[in-house]
Amino acid sequence: MNEYVAQFVNSIREQLKRWKAGQTVSREELLRFLRSVARTATIIGRDDIGAQAHQLFNELEGQPQQKWTVDEAASYIYPIVKLCYEKGEESFAVAAIAEETSSGDAPMIWLVGDDVLFFMYIKEGLKQAGWQVAAVPQIEKALSFVYEEPPDCMVIDVCEKELQNLHLLQLLENAQKQLFVPIVMISDDRRKEMRLKSYQLGVNDFIAKPFAIDEFIVRVRRLLKKKKRIDQLVLVDELTQVYNRKYLIKAYESLRSDLKRFHELSCIAMLDLDHFKQINDRFGHLVGDIVLQEFARFLCRKTRTGDTVVRFGGEEFIVLLPKTEVGDALRVVERLRNDFSAYLIETDGQQISCTFSGGLVEINDPSKPLEYWLELADQALYAAKQQGGNGITVAKPAD
């Protein structure tokens, strides 16, 4: 990207931010902005932008409206924002979107398409909603990459030509059926035929550009809530209300992706309640279920923010410890073990004390499948059981 054009694009972004802070934009402010854009565009050799700014300026002079909302102002200058994008600016704009996103457990929204300056505008609203944002310039690439680390929602900017790509349509259909990823289609094409074609492909919503950012956020939030309800039914263990084995596969792909891209090590701890069969035999299976529920609640309360608790089966649970090397992970799991050994579970007027054993493995090779690490963790767990239980063993690397 030409250095002067990059500075020009930045100045437009900064103006949008200032307007956002003020909530409303006066007619005079908008006229000054358009006059400045027209002058600057001519200086840097972008006569197309200058001509567009002049046209908008002349149209605005004939309008009586004195106060504009930020969304109205942003929609009005959208033709300028669109013209600012030219081949070679993609890396700049994508980086601008990615650099300020939030982190943690917030929903991840993918913005898919090449209209990156428009995405830079709506990114601000998505961030204020508390969501993470990532930009992927090519639709086909996004639909292929979605299986490695699925987002919570995809916003795809399309034209009619792209909806004739049969391979693309197949990828879109598969993403919908297999991953429960909500898809919002946005487009400059406002025709009824475009909307019908999008809905026939199975997308969840279609929004024509330009649109008000507050309405857009409401519609995306509705889809995120729907996805959460589906995930609750499919990915959560009914008895303990922690994640089940299906979710474990998805969560592992996220850990593997972090290792591959950022060289961040993570760990898996496989935990098993000691002598659980004796609890069932002595107190009955209903009490056994209560013990499992209490153990799950204990793990959820005592693990760190960002850790994930999964019921692996029976009395076995998995704790995923992202961005954690084995030494730190061992200290975390030992703390859990010590705390739980002093924990009393009350049921039917009785107090039950339990312990657990654990096998710990460090994920240090992204080429290995989940089953490889689970086998190592299971071997370490077996070794801890053989030593009498109530202990943690670290897995030895396989030969």
Secondary structure, 3 states (H helix, E strand, C coil): CCHHHHHHHHHHHHHHHHHHHHCEEEHHHHHHHHHHHHHHHHHCCCHHHHHHHHHHHHHHHCCCCCEEEHHHHHHHCHHHHHHHCCCCCHHHHHHHHHCCCCCCCCCEEEEECCCHHHHHHHHHHHHHCCCEEEEECCHHHHHHHCCCCCCCEEEEECCCCHHHCHHHHHHHHHHHHHHCCCEEEEECCCCHHHHHHHHHCCCCEEEECCCCHHHHHHHHHHHHHHHHHHHHHHHECCCCCCECHHHHHHHHHHHHHHHHHHCCCEEEEEEEECCHHHHHHHHCHHHHHHHHHHHHHHHHHHCCCCCEEEEEECCEEEEEECCCCHHHHHHHHHHHHHHHHCCEEEECCEEEECCEEEEEEEECCCCCCHHHHHHHHHHHHHHHHHCCCCCEEECCCCC
